[in-house]
Structure formats: structure tokens, C-alpha cells
Amino acid sequence: MDPAVADRLGPAVQLAETRAFFAPRAETWEQRFPDDDPAYAAAVAELGLRRRQTALDAGCGTGRHGHAALALADGRRLREDDLLAPDPLRRLLQWTGWWLARHDDGPDRFLAVAERVSPWP
């Protein structure tokens, strides 16, 4: 969706359109791409999670392409103010009690690793 149009429609319409687009695709994803499982397992292993740690997949999509590649496929260049760019993501995480420990927007993946600044009560 064109960013100018999305701004005029507001978040409720954007959310509804996003759900309408992705819900049917999500239902059959594992059947359509069964060979992705080893890549997902490798990505989780690379995180090095220890017992009692939590990983959050926050709207990252499938990880099949880097974020910049997705932005280009969408017909736009990745902007510095994009939510997944390092500075906006760092600010967002800080507001919610997280610290951006690693940001990797390579040609074949997007990975952001965050750690809690303090444990939840």
C-alpha cells in the first residue's frame, strides 16, 4: 500500500488490510515452504538462547529475504525512519524497556536481538 494512502486510512484500516492479506497465506505456509524449517532452526540456534530466556518475533515476517530487499520489492527504498531501521527500532525498544543488542540487516535476512533492560515485575 502506498505510504501516503496508508497514512490517510489510519491504523485500523491498515491492520484490517494486513490481516486480510496475511491470514490465508499463514494457514498454509508450512506446507508451501517445508524446506524452511532447517533455516529457522539454525537462526534460533544462532541466537544462543539460554534456559528461561524468551525470543519475540515481532512482525519480522518469514526471514526469507533481508528487510532492504523486501522494501525494494515493495517499490520503495528503506528509509532511515523505517521502523526496522536501527535508530527507530532502538528508540521503540527503549521506550518499552528493551535494549537493542544486535541489528543485522544483511542481504539474506533481518535480525534484531534485544535484551530487557530490567526484568518484568
Backbone as XML, in Angstrom:
<?xml version="1.0"?>
<chain id="A" units="angstrom">
  <residue number="1" name="MET">
    <atom name="N" x="0.848" y="-1.175" z="0.000"/>
    <atom name="CA" x="0.000" y="0.000" z="0.000"/>
    <atom name="C" x="0.894" y="1.239" z="0.000"/>
  </residue>
  <residue number="2" name="ASP">
    <atom name="N" x="0.515" y="2.200" z="-0.783"/>
    <atom name="CA" x="1.248" y="3.454" z="-0.848"/>
    <atom name="C" x="1.274" y="4.100" z="0.536"/>
  </residue>
  <residue number="3" name="PRO">
    <atom name="N" x="2.443" y="4.541" z="1.033"/>
    <atom name="CA" x="2.528" y="5.133" z="2.371"/>
    <atom name="C" x="1.608" y="6.335" z="2.575"/>
  </residue>
  <residue number="4" name="ALA">
    <atom name="N" x="1.427" y="7.162" z="1.553"/>
    <atom name="CA" x="0.549" y="8.333" z="1.690"/>
    <atom name="C" x="-0.901" y="7.888" z="1.869"/>
  </residue>
  <residue number="5" name="VAL">
    <atom name="N" x="-1.298" y="6.862" z="1.126"/>
    <atom name="CA" x="-2.660" y="6.338" z="1.257"/>
    <atom name="C" x="-2.826" y="5.700" z="2.637"/>
  </residue>
  <residue number="6" name="ALA">
    <atom name="N" x="-1.836" y="4.938" z="3.067"/>
    <atom name="CA" x="-1.899" y="4.283" z="4.376"/>
    <atom name="C" x="-2.053" y="5.305" z="5.498"/>
  </residue>
  <residue number="7" name="ASP">
    <atom name="N" x="-1.339" y="6.422" z="5.401"/>
    <atom name="CA" x="-1.451" y="7.465" z="6.428"/>
    <atom name="C" x="-2.865" y="8.032" z="6.501"/>
  </residue>
  <residue number="8" name="ARG">
    <atom name="N" x="-3.502" y="8.213" z="5.347"/>
    <atom name="CA" x="-4.859" y="8.764" z="5.326"/>
    <atom name="C" x="-5.890" y="7.767" z="5.848"/>
  </residue>
  <residue number="9" name="LEU">
    <atom name="N" x="-5.676" y="6.471" z="5.615"/>
    <atom name="CA" x="-6.653" y="5.468" z="6.035"/>
    <atom name="C" x="-6.647" y="5.219" z="7.536"/>
  </residue>
  <residue number="10" name="GLY">
    <atom name="N" x="-5.505" y="5.382" z="8.149"/>
    <atom name="CA" x="-5.421" y="5.189" z="9.586"/>
    <atom name="C" x="-5.059" y="3.759" z="9.961"/>
  </residue>
  <residue number="11" name="PRO">
    <atom name="N" x="-4.653" y="3.561" z="11.224"/>
    <atom name="CA" x="-4.143" y="2.264" z="11.667"/>
    <atom name="C" x="-5.167" y="1.139" z="11.651"/>
  </residue>
  <residue number="12" name="ALA">
    <atom name="N" x="-6.430" y="1.416" z="11.910"/>
    <atom name="CA" x="-7.435" y="0.343" z="11.945"/>
    <atom name="C" x="-7.610" y="-0.285" z="10.568"/>
  </residue>
  <residue number="13" name="VAL">
    <atom name="N" x="-7.663" y="0.545" z="9.531"/>
    <atom name="CA" x="-7.807" y="0.030" z="8.172"/>
    <atom name="C" x="-6.528" y="-0.692" z="7.754"/>
  </residue>
  <residue number="14" name="GLN">
    <atom name="N" x="-5.380" y="-0.136" z="8.107"/>
    <atom name="CA" x="-4.112" y="-0.787" z="7.779"/>
    <atom name="C" x="-4.034" y="-2.169" z="8.423"/>
  </residue>
  <residue number="15" name="LEU">
    <atom name="N" x="-4.442" y="-2.269" z="9.679"/>
    <atom name="CA" x="-4.418" y="-3.549" z="10.382"/>
    <atom name="C" x="-5.367" y="-4.548" z="9.721"/>
  </residue>
  <residue number="16" name="ALA">
    <atom name="N" x="-6.557" y="-4.112" z="9.374"/>
    <atom name="CA" x="-7.528" y="-4.993" z="8.727"/>
    <atom name="C" x="-6.998" y="-5.488" z="7.381"/>
  </residue>
  <residue number="17" name="GLU">
    <atom name="N" x="-6.394" y="-4.597" z="6.600"/>
    <atom name="CA" x="-5.849" y="-5.000" z="5.305"/>
    <atom name="C" x="-4.674" y="-5.951" z="5.460"/>
  </residue>
  <residue number="18" name="THR">
    <atom name="N" x="-3.846" y="-5.714" z="6.442"/>
    <atom name="CA" x="-2.705" y="-6.597" z="6.703"/>
    <atom name="C" x="-3.184" y="-7.989" z="7.079"/>
  </residue>
  <residue number="19" name="ARG">
    <atom name="N" x="-4.165" y="-8.060" z="7.985"/>
    <atom name="CA" x="-4.710" y="-9.361" z="8.376"/>
    <atom name="C" x="-5.368" y="-10.069" z="7.200"/>
  </residue>
  <residue number="20" name="ALA">
    <atom name="N" x="-6.107" y="-9.339" z="6.393"/>
    <atom name="CA" x="-6.777" y="-9.943" z="5.239"/>
    <atom name="C" x="-5.750" y="-10.502" z="4.249"/>
  </residue>
  <residue number="21" name="PHE">
    <atom name="N" x="-4.638" y="-9.838" z="4.114"/>
    <atom name="CA" x="-3.604" y="-10.290" z="3.185"/>
    <atom name="C" x="-2.854" y="-11.507" z="3.725"/>
  </residue>
  <residue number="22" name="PHE">
    <atom name="N" x="-2.438" y="-11.453" z="5.008"/>
    <atom name="CA" x="-1.549" y="-12.489" z="5.526"/>
    <atom name="C" x="-2.251" y="-13.717" z="6.104"/>
  </residue>
  <residue number="23" name="ALA">
    <atom name="N" x="-3.449" y="-13.587" z="6.621"/>
    <atom name="CA" x="-4.113" y="-14.725" z="7.276"/>
    <atom name="C" x="-4.226" y="-15.953" z="6.374"/>
  </residue>
  <residue number="24" name="PRO">
    <atom name="N" x="-4.728" y="-15.826" z="5.150"/>
    <atom name="CA" x="-4.829" y="-17.032" z="4.321"/>
    <atom name="C" x="-3.464" y="-17.614" z="3.957"/>
  </residue>
  <residue number="25" name="ARG">
    <atom name="N" x="-2.468" y="-16.773" z="3.824"/>
    <atom name="CA" x="-1.124" y="-17.266" z="3.491"/>
    <atom name="C" x="-0.506" y="-18.002" z="4.672"/>
  </residue>
  <residue number="26" name="ALA">
    <atom name="N" x="-0.746" y="-17.510" z="5.869"/>
    <atom name="CA" x="-0.178" y="-18.122" z="7.071"/>
    <atom name="C" x="-0.725" y="-19.526" z="7.305"/>
  </residue>
  <residue number="27" name="GLU">
    <atom name="N" x="-1.965" y="-19.750" z="6.923"/>
    <atom name="CA" x="-2.599" y="-21.049" z="7.157"/>
    <atom name="C" x="-1.877" y="-22.191" z="6.448"/>
  </residue>
  <residue number="28" name="THR">
    <atom name="N" x="-1.267" y="-21.924" z="5.309"/>
    <atom name="CA" x="-0.631" y="-22.995" z="4.530"/>
    <atom name="C" x="0.873" y="-22.813" z="4.379"/>
  </residue>
  <residue number="29" name="TRP">
    <atom name="N" x="1.445" y="-21.922" z="5.163"/>
    <atom name="CA" x="2.866" y="-21.600" z="4.988"/>
    <atom name="C" x="3.775" y="-22.822" z="5.123"/>
  </residue>
  <residue number="30" name="GLU">
    <atom name="N" x="3.587" y="-23.628" z="6.170"/>
    <atom name="CA" x="4.461" y="-24.769" z="6.401"/>
    <atom name="C" x="4.382" y="-25.785" z="5.258"/>
  </residue>
  <residue number="31" name="GLN">
    <atom name="N" x="3.188" y="-25.943" z="4.662"/>
    <atom name="CA" x="3.039" y="-26.867" z="3.550"/>
    <atom name="C" x="3.689" y="-26.311" z="2.270"/>
  </residue>
  <residue number="32" name="ARG">
    <atom name="N" x="3.621" y="-25.005" z="2.087"/>
    <atom name="CA" x="4.185" y="-24.392" z="0.876"/>
    <atom name="C" x="5.706" y="-24.311" z="0.922"/>
  </residue>
  <residue number="33" name="PHE">
    <atom name="N" x="6.264" y="-24.168" z="2.131"/>
    <atom name="CA" x="7.716" y="-23.993" z="2.264"/>
    <atom name="C" x="8.287" y="-24.923" z="3.335"/>
  </residue>
  <residue number="34" name="PRO">
    <atom name="N" x="8.156" y="-26.235" z="3.158"/>
    <atom name="CA" x="8.622" y="-27.164" z="4.197"/>
    <atom name="C" x="10.138" y="-27.152" z="4.380"/>
  </residue>
  <residue number="35" name="ASP">
    <atom name="N" x="10.874" y="-26.709" z="3.382"/>
    <atom name="CA" x="12.335" y="-26.698" z="3.483"/>
    <atom name="C" x="12.868" y="-25.538" z="4.306"/>
  </residue>
  <residue number="36" name="ASP">
    <atom name="N" x="12.000" y="-24.649" z="4.795"/>
    <atom name="CA" x="12.443" y="-23.522" z="5.614"/>
    <atom name="C" x="12.802" y="-23.940" z="7.040"/>
  </residue>
  <residue number="37" name="ASP">
    <atom name="N" x="12.283" y="-25.067" z="7.509"/>
    <atom name="CA" x="12.499" y="-25.468" z="8.899"/>
    <atom name="C" x="13.972" y="-25.499" z="9.309"/>
  </residue>
  <residue number="38" name="PRO">
    <atom name="N" x="14.879" y="-26.069" z="8.507"/>
    <atom name="CA" x="16.291" y="-26.055" z="8.917"/>
    <atom name="C" x="16.856" y="-24.638" z="9.063"/>
  </residue>
  <residue number="39" name="ALA">
    <atom name="N" x="16.437" y="-23.726" z="8.183"/>
    <atom name="CA" x="16.912" y="-22.341" z="8.285"/>
    <atom name="C" x="16.400" y="-21.694" z="9.563"/>
  </residue>
  <residue number="40" name="TYR">
    <atom name="N" x="15.138" y="-21.948" z="9.908"/>
    <atom name="CA" x="14.585" y="-21.398" z="11.141"/>
    <atom name="C" x="15.317" y="-21.965" z="12.354"/>
  </residue>
  <residue number="41" name="ALA">
    <atom name="N" x="15.566" y="-23.275" z="12.336"/>
    <atom name="CA" x="16.272" y="-23.912" z="13.452"/>
    <atom name="C" x="17.678" y="-23.333" z="13.600"/>
  </residue>
  <residue number="42" name="ALA">
    <atom name="N" x="18.359" y="-23.099" z="12.483"/>
    <atom name="CA" x="19.700" y="-22.510" z="12.526"/>
    <atom name="C" x="19.653" y="-21.087" z="13.081"/>
  </residue>
  <residue number="43" name="ALA">
    <atom name="N" x="18.639" y="-20.324" z="12.683"/>
    <atom name="CA" x="18.517" y="-18.944" z="13.179"/>
    <atom name="C" x="18.288" y="-18.935" z="14.687"/>
  </residue>
  <residue number="44" name="VAL">
    <atom name="N" x="17.431" y="-19.815" z="15.169"/>
    <atom name="CA" x="17.169" y="-19.890" z="16.608"/>
    <atom name="C" x="18.438" y="-20.320" z="17.338"/>
  </residue>
  <residue number="45" name="ALA">
    <atom name="N" x="19.166" y="-21.293" z="16.780"/>
    <atom name="CA" x="20.413" y="-21.746" z="17.407"/>
    <atom name="C" x="21.436" y="-20.615" z="17.462"/>
  </residue>
  <residue number="46" name="GLU">
    <atom name="N" x="21.489" y="-19.792" z="16.405"/>
    <atom name="CA" x="22.447" y="-18.680" z="16.361"/>
    <atom name="C" x="22.173" y="-17.644" z="17.449"/>
  </residue>
  <residue number="47" name="LEU">
    <atom name="N" x="20.911" y="-17.508" z="17.831"/>
    <atom name="CA" x="20.580" y="-16.562" z="18.894"/>
    <atom name="C" x="21.252" y="-16.936" z="20.208"/>
  </residue>
  <residue number="48" name="GLY">
    <atom name="N" x="21.487" y="-18.227" z="20.404"/>
    <atom name="CA" x="22.149" y="-18.672" z="21.630"/>
    <atom name="C" x="21.291" y="-18.484" z="22.868"/>
  </residue>
  <residue number="49" name="LEU">
    <atom name="N" x="19.982" y="-18.689" z="22.731"/>
    <atom name="CA" x="19.106" y="-18.527" z="23.894"/>
    <atom name="C" x="19.474" y="-19.515" z="24.989"/>
  </residue>
  <residue number="50" name="ARG">
    <atom name="N" x="19.460" y="-19.024" z="26.205"/>
    <atom name="CA" x="19.705" y="-19.878" z="27.363"/>
    <atom name="C" x="18.379" y="-20.188" z="28.036"/>
  </residue>
  <residue number="51" name="ARG">
    <atom name="N" x="18.391" y="-21.151" z="28.900"/>
    <atom name="CA" x="17.195" y="-21.559" z="29.624"/>
    <atom name="C" x="16.545" y="-20.335" z="30.284"/>
  </residue>
  <residue number="52" name="ARG">
    <atom name="N" x="15.244" y="-20.241" z="30.172"/>
    <atom name="CA" x="14.417" y="-19.187" z="30.755"/>
    <atom name="C" x="14.507" y="-17.859" z="29.998"/>
  </residue>
  <residue number="53" name="GLN">
    <atom name="N" x="15.190" y="-17.819" z="28.856"/>
    <atom name="CA" x="15.185" y="-16.629" z="28.016"/>
    <atom name="C" x="14.025" y="-16.732" z="27.036"/>
  </residue>
  <residue number="54" name="THR">
    <atom name="N" x="13.635" y="-15.594" z="26.500"/>
    <atom name="CA" x="12.489" y="-15.540" z="25.600"/>
    <atom name="C" x="12.896" y="-14.879" z="24.294"/>
  </residue>
  <residue number="55" name="ALA">
    <atom name="N" x="12.381" y="-15.398" z="23.200"/>
    <atom name="CA" x="12.566" y="-14.772" z="21.893"/>
    <atom name="C" x="11.214" y="-14.246" z="21.436"/>
  </residue>
  <residue number="56" name="LEU">
    <atom name="N" x="11.217" y="-13.078" z="20.818"/>
    <atom name="CA" x="9.992" y="-12.469" z="20.319"/>
    <atom name="C" x="10.153" y="-12.210" z="18.830"/>
  </residue>
  <residue number="57" name="ASP">
    <atom name="N" x="9.270" y="-12.765" z="18.037"/>
    <atom name="CA" x="9.233" y="-12.497" z="16.607"/>
    <atom name="C" x="8.205" y="-11.392" z="16.420"/>
  </residue>
  <residue number="58" name="ALA">
    <atom name="N" x="8.687" y="-10.170" z="16.325"/>
    <atom name="CA" x="7.791" y="-9.013" z="16.291"/>
    <atom name="C" x="7.625" y="-8.509" z="14.861"/>
  </residue>
  <residue number="59" name="GLY">
    <atom name="N" x="6.736" y="-9.148" z="14.134"/>
    <atom name="CA" x="6.430" y="-8.680" z="12.793"/>
    <atom name="C" x="7.582" y="-8.787" z="11.824"/>
  </residue>
  <residue number="60" name="CYS">
    <atom name="N" x="8.424" y="-9.754" z="12.022"/>
    <atom name="CA" x="9.600" y="-9.885" z="11.174"/>
    <atom name="C" x="9.291" y="-10.546" z="9.846"/>
  </residue>
  <residue number="61" name="GLY">
    <atom name="N" x="8.156" y="-11.140" z="9.736"/>
    <atom name="CA" x="7.857" y="-11.877" z="8.527"/>
    <atom name="C" x="8.574" y="-13.208" z="8.541"/>
  </residue>
  <residue number="62" name="THR">
    <atom name="N" x="8.861" y="-13.720" z="7.373"/>
    <atom name="CA" x="9.415" y="-15.060" z="7.267"/>
    <atom name="C" x="10.920" y="-15.108" z="7.400"/>
  </residue>
  <residue number="63" name="GLY">
    <atom name="N" x="11.590" y="-13.993" z="7.205"/>
    <atom name="CA" x="13.040" y="-14.011" z="7.233"/>
    <atom name="C" x="13.641" y="-14.568" z="5.947"/>
  </residue>
  <residue number="64" name="ARG">
    <atom name="N" x="12.829" y="-14.798" z="4.919"/>
    <atom name="CA" x="13.328" y="-15.365" z="3.663"/>
    <atom name="C" x="14.203" y="-14.367" z="2.907"/>
  </residue>
  <residue number="65" name="HIS">
    <atom name="N" x="14.071" y="-13.043" z="3.144"/>
    <atom name="CA" x="14.886" y="-12.007" z="2.492"/>
    <atom name="C" x="15.221" y="-10.958" z="3.531"/>
  </residue>
  <residue number="66" name="GLY">
    <atom name="N" x="16.303" y="-10.203" z="3.291"/>
    <atom name="CA" x="16.617" y="-9.072" z="4.159"/>
    <atom name="C" x="15.544" y="-8.009" z="4.053"/>
  </residue>
  <residue number="67" name="HIS">
    <atom name="N" x="15.425" y="-7.160" z="5.071"/>
    <atom name="CA" x="14.391" y="-6.126" z="5.077"/>
    <atom name="C" x="14.553" y="-5.173" z="3.899"/>
  </residue>
  <residue number="68" name="ALA">
    <atom name="N" x="15.792" y="-4.831" z="3.569"/>
    <atom name="CA" x="16.016" y="-3.921" z="2.442"/>
    <atom name="C" x="15.497" y="-4.526" z="1.146"/>
  </residue>
  <residue number="69" name="ALA">
    <atom name="N" x="15.691" y="-5.834" z="0.963"/>
    <atom name="CA" x="15.195" y="-6.493" z="-0.248"/>
    <atom name="C" x="13.672" y="-6.451" z="-0.298"/>
  </residue>
  <residue number="70" name="LEU">
    <atom name="N" x="13.026" y="-6.638" z="0.853"/>
    <atom name="CA" x="11.569" y="-6.561" z="0.890"/>
    <atom name="C" x="11.092" y="-5.157" z="0.561"/>
  </residue>
  <residue number="71" name="ALA">
    <atom name="N" x="11.775" y="-4.159" z="1.089"/>
    <atom name="CA" x="11.390" y="-2.778" z="0.817"/>
    <atom name="C" x="11.531" y="-2.476" z="-0.673"/>
  </residue>
  <residue number="72" name="LEU">
    <atom name="N" x="12.611" y="-2.942" z="-1.284"/>
    <atom name="CA" x="12.798" y="-2.706" z="-2.708"/>
    <atom name="C" x="11.740" y="-3.443" z="-3.526"/>
  </residue>
  <residue number="73" name="ALA">
    <atom name="N" x="11.394" y="-4.664" z="-3.105"/>
    <atom name="CA" x="10.362" y="-5.409" z="-3.812"/>
    <atom name="C" x="9.013" y="-4.726" z="-3.689"/>
  </residue>
  <residue number="74" name="ASP">
    <atom name="N" x="8.844" y="-3.971" z="-2.624"/>
    <atom name="CA" x="7.614" y="-3.221" z="-2.395"/>
    <atom name="C" x="7.590" y="-1.926" z="-3.204"/>
  </residue>
  <residue number="75" name="GLY">
    <atom name="N" x="8.661" y="-1.657" z="-3.942"/>
    <atom name="CA" x="8.721" y="-0.461" z="-4.766"/>
    <atom name="C" x="9.215" y="0.765" z="-4.029"/>
  </residue>
  <residue number="76" name="ARG">
    <atom name="N" x="9.823" y="0.585" z="-2.882"/>
    <atom name="CA" x="10.345" y="1.743" z="-2.154"/>
    <atom name="C" x="11.696" y="1.388" z="-1.541"/>
  </residue>
  <residue number="77" name="ARG">
    <atom name="N" x="12.482" y="2.398" z="-1.309"/>
    <atom name="CA" x="13.772" y="2.200" z="-0.662"/>
    <atom name="C" x="13.584" y="2.246" z="0.848"/>
  </residue>
  <residue number="78" name="LEU">
    <atom name="N" x="14.414" y="1.506" z="1.556"/>
    <atom name="CA" x="14.402" y="1.532" z="3.016"/>
    <atom name="C" x="14.842" y="2.915" z="3.474"/>
  </residue>
  <residue number="79" name="ARG">
    <atom name="N" x="14.008" y="3.546" z="4.282"/>
    <atom name="CA" x="14.312" y="4.899" z="4.777"/>
    <atom name="C" x="14.923" y="4.810" z="6.163"/>
  </residue>
  <residue number="80" name="GLU">
    <atom name="N" x="15.632" y="5.858" z="6.550"/>
    <atom name="CA" x="16.235" y="5.905" z="7.884"/>
    <atom name="C" x="15.182" y="5.914" z="8.977"/>
  </residue>
  <residue number="81" name="ASP">
    <atom name="N" x="13.957" y="6.392" z="8.670"/>
    <atom name="CA" x="12.907" y="6.439" z="9.680"/>
    <atom name="C" x="12.009" y="5.204" z="9.652"/>
  </residue>
  <residue number="82" name="ASP">
    <atom name="N" x="12.352" y="4.208" z="8.817"/>
    <atom name="CA" x="11.600" y="2.959" z="8.803"/>
    <atom name="C" x="11.668" y="2.337" z="10.195"/>
  </residue>
  <residue number="83" name="LEU">
    <atom name="N" x="10.567" y="1.758" z="10.641"/>
    <atom name="CA" x="10.503" y="1.203" z="11.997"/>
    <atom name="C" x="11.602" y="0.188" z="12.273"/>
  </residue>
  <residue number="84" name="LEU">
    <atom name="N" x="12.032" y="-0.567" z="11.258"/>
    <atom name="CA" x="13.055" y="-1.585" z="11.477"/>
    <atom name="C" x="14.475" y="-1.095" z="11.234"/>
  </residue>
  <residue number="85" name="ALA">
    <atom name="N" x="14.637" y="0.177" z="10.872"/>
    <atom name="CA" x="15.975" y="0.755" z="10.772"/>
    <atom name="C" x="16.542" y="0.864" z="12.188"/>
  </residue>
  <residue number="86" name="PRO">
    <atom name="N" x="17.853" y="0.841" z="12.338"/>
    <atom name="CA" x="18.445" y="0.772" z="13.678"/>
    <atom name="C" x="17.984" y="1.843" z="14.670"/>
  </residue>
  <residue number="87" name="ASP">
    <atom name="N" x="18.002" y="3.107" z="14.282"/>
    <atom name="CA" x="17.653" y="4.158" z="15.251"/>
    <atom name="C" x="16.188" y="4.132" z="15.687"/>
  </residue>
  <residue number="88" name="PRO">
    <atom name="N" x="15.219" y="4.064" z="14.761"/>
    <atom name="CA" x="13.823" y="3.989" z="15.221"/>
    <atom name="C" x="13.544" y="2.730" z="16.045"/>
  </residue>
  <residue number="89" name="LEU">
    <atom name="N" x="14.122" y="1.610" z="15.641"/>
    <atom name="CA" x="13.906" y="0.374" z="16.395"/>
    <atom name="C" x="14.516" y="0.481" z="17.792"/>
  </residue>
  <residue number="90" name="ARG">
    <atom name="N" x="15.698" y="1.057" z="17.874"/>
    <atom name="CA" x="16.356" y="1.250" z="19.177"/>
    <atom name="C" x="15.490" y="2.118" z="20.096"/>
  </residue>
  <residue number="91" name="ARG">
    <atom name="N" x="14.947" y="3.225" z="19.541"/>
    <atom name="CA" x="14.093" y="4.102" z="20.347"/>
    <atom name="C" x="12.824" y="3.394" z="20.800"/>
  </residue>
  <residue number="92" name="LEU">
    <atom name="N" x="12.194" y="2.666" z="19.889"/>
    <atom name="CA" x="10.984" y="1.936" z="20.238"/>
    <atom name="C" x="11.253" y="0.932" z="21.353"/>
  </residue>
  <residue number="93" name="LEU">
    <atom name="N" x="12.313" y="0.192" z="21.213"/>
    <atom name="CA" x="12.652" y="-0.802" z="22.239"/>
    <atom name="C" x="12.944" y="-0.139" z="23.576"/>
  </residue>
  <residue number="94" name="GLN">
    <atom name="N" x="13.670" y="0.963" z="23.554"/>
    <atom name="CA" x="13.996" y="1.660" z="24.808"/>
    <atom name="C" x="12.741" y="2.131" z="25.517"/>
  </residue>
  <residue number="95" name="TRP">
    <atom name="N" x="11.761" y="2.606" z="24.770"/>
    <atom name="CA" x="10.508" y="3.071" z="25.382"/>
    <atom name="C" x="9.764" y="1.933" z="26.069"/>
  </residue>
  <residue number="96" name="THR">
    <atom name="N" x="10.014" y="0.705" z="25.632"/>
    <atom name="CA" x="9.298" y="-0.440" z="26.193"/>
    <atom name="C" x="10.165" y="-1.286" z="27.117"/>
  </residue>
  <residue number="97" name="GLY">
    <atom name="N" x="11.320" y="-0.771" z="27.510"/>
    <atom name="CA" x="12.162" y="-1.468" z="28.473"/>
    <atom name="C" x="13.143" y="-2.457" z="27.879"/>
  </residue>
  <residue number="98" name="TRP">
    <atom name="N" x="13.456" y="-2.311" z="26.593"/>
    <atom name="CA" x="14.391" y="-3.216" z="25.932"/>
    <atom name="C" x="15.588" y="-2.436" z="25.399"/>
  </residue>
  <residue number="99" name="TRP">
    <atom name="N" x="16.693" y="-3.139" z="25.186"/>
    <atom name="CA" x="17.926" y="-2.572" z="24.638"/>
    <atom name="C" x="18.285" y="-3.358" z="23.387"/>
  </residue>
  <residue number="100" name="LEU">
    <atom name="N" x="18.550" y="-2.658" z="22.287"/>
    <atom name="CA" x="18.918" y="-3.307" z="21.031"/>
    <atom name="C" x="20.369" y="-3.756" z="21.121"/>
  </residue>
  <residue number="101" name="ALA">
    <atom name="N" x="20.564" y="-5.067" z="21.223"/>
    <atom name="CA" x="21.902" y="-5.621" z="21.383"/>
    <atom name="C" x="22.570" y="-5.926" z="20.048"/>
  </residue>
  <residue number="102" name="ARG">
    <atom name="N" x="21.756" y="-6.211" z="19.025"/>
    <atom name="CA" x="22.319" y="-6.582" z="17.724"/>
    <atom name="C" x="21.318" y="-6.242" z="16.629"/>
  </residue>
  <residue number="103" name="HIS">
    <atom name="N" x="21.820" y="-5.691" z="15.540"/>
    <atom name="CA" x="20.982" y="-5.342" z="14.392"/>
    <atom name="C" x="21.706" y="-5.818" z="13.144"/>
  </residue>
  <residue number="104" name="ASP">
    <atom name="N" x="21.102" y="-6.748" z="12.420"/>
    <atom name="CA" x="21.740" y="-7.350" z="11.254"/>
    <atom name="C" x="20.742" y="-7.349" z="10.102"/>
  </residue>
  <residue number="105" name="ASP">
    <atom name="N" x="20.910" y="-6.419" z="9.177"/>
    <atom name="CA" x="20.032" y="-6.339" z="8.004"/>
    <atom name="C" x="20.843" y="-6.727" z="6.783"/>
  </residue>
  <residue number="106" name="GLY">
    <atom name="N" x="21.221" y="-8.002" z="6.727"/>
    <atom name="CA" x="22.012" y="-8.498" z="5.617"/>
    <atom name="C" x="21.167" y="-8.751" z="4.392"/>
  </residue>
  <residue number="107" name="PRO">
    <atom name="N" x="21.794" y="-9.120" z="3.291"/>
    <atom name="CA" x="21.050" y="-9.343" z="2.054"/>
    <atom name="C" x="20.123" y="-10.553" z="2.123"/>
  </residue>
  <residue number="108" name="ASP">
    <atom name="N" x="20.379" y="-11.467" z="3.070"/>
    <atom name="CA" x="19.574" y="-12.682" z="3.124"/>
    <atom name="C" x="18.765" y="-12.826" z="4.404"/>
  </residue>
  <residue number="109" name="ARG">
    <atom name="N" x="18.771" y="-11.804" z="5.266"/>
    <atom name="CA" x="17.992" y="-11.914" z="6.498"/>
    <atom name="C" x="17.911" y="-10.565" z="7.190"/>
  </residue>
  <residue number="110" name="PHE">
    <atom name="N" x="16.973" y="-10.506" z="8.123"/>
    <atom name="CA" x="16.888" y="-9.371" z="9.034"/>
    <atom name="C" x="16.818" y="-9.947" z="10.435"/>
  </residue>
  <residue number="111" name="LEU">
    <atom name="N" x="17.703" y="-9.492" z="11.310"/>
    <atom name="CA" x="17.724" y="-9.975" z="12.674"/>
    <atom name="C" x="17.974" y="-8.809" z="13.618"/>
  </residue>
  <residue number="112" name="ALA">
    <atom name="N" x="17.110" y="-8.663" z="14.581"/>
    <atom name="CA" x="17.316" y="-7.678" z="15.645"/>
    <atom name="C" x="17.211" y="-8.439" z="16.958"/>
  </residue>
  <residue number="113" name="VAL">
    <atom name="N" x="18.236" y="-8.340" z="17.761"/>
    <atom name="CA" x="18.253" y="-9.008" z="19.058"/>
    <atom name="C" x="18.179" y="-7.926" z="20.124"/>
  </residue>
  <residue number="114" name="ALA">
    <atom name="N" x="17.211" y="-8.067" z="21.010"/>
    <atom name="CA" x="17.028" y="-7.092" z="22.078"/>
    <atom name="C" x="17.047" y="-7.816" z="23.414"/>
  </residue>
  <residue number="115" name="GLU">
    <atom name="N" x="17.483" y="-7.113" z="24.427"/>
    <atom name="CA" x="17.512" y="-7.654" z="25.787"/>
    <atom name="C" x="16.723" y="-6.716" z="26.684"/>
  </residue>
  <residue number="116" name="ARG">
    <atom name="N" x="16.067" y="-7.290" z="27.670"/>
    <atom name="CA" x="15.324" y="-6.454" z="28.621"/>
    <atom name="C" x="16.296" y="-5.654" z="29.457"/>
  </residue>
  <residue number="117" name="VAL">
    <atom name="N" x="15.957" y="-4.396" z="29.658"/>
    <atom name="CA" x="16.785" y="-3.539" z="30.489"/>
    <atom name="C" x="16.660" y="-3.978" z="31.940"/>
  </residue>
  <residue number="118" name="SER">
    <atom name="N" x="15.455" y="-4.296" z="32.351"/>
    <atom name="CA" x="15.230" y="-4.827" z="33.695"/>
    <atom name="C" x="14.121" y="-5.854" z="33.607"/>
  </residue>
  <residue number="119" name="PRO">
    <atom name="N" x="14.157" y="-6.859" z="34.466"/>
    <atom name="CA" x="13.110" y="-7.888" z="34.389"/>
    <atom name="C" x="11.749" y="-7.321" z="34.734"/>
  </residue>
  <residue number="120" name="TRP">
    <atom name="N" x="10.735" y="-7.941" z="34.144"/>
    <atom name="CA" x="9.360" y="-7.563" z="34.465"/>
    <atom name="C" x="9.086" y="-7.875" z="35.924"/>
  </residue>
  <residue number="121" name="PRO">
    <atom name="N" x="8.232" y="-7.096" z="36.581"/>
    <atom name="CA" x="7.941" y="-7.348" z="37.996"/>
    <atom name="C" x="7.221" y="-8.656" z="38.215"/>
  </residue>
</chain>
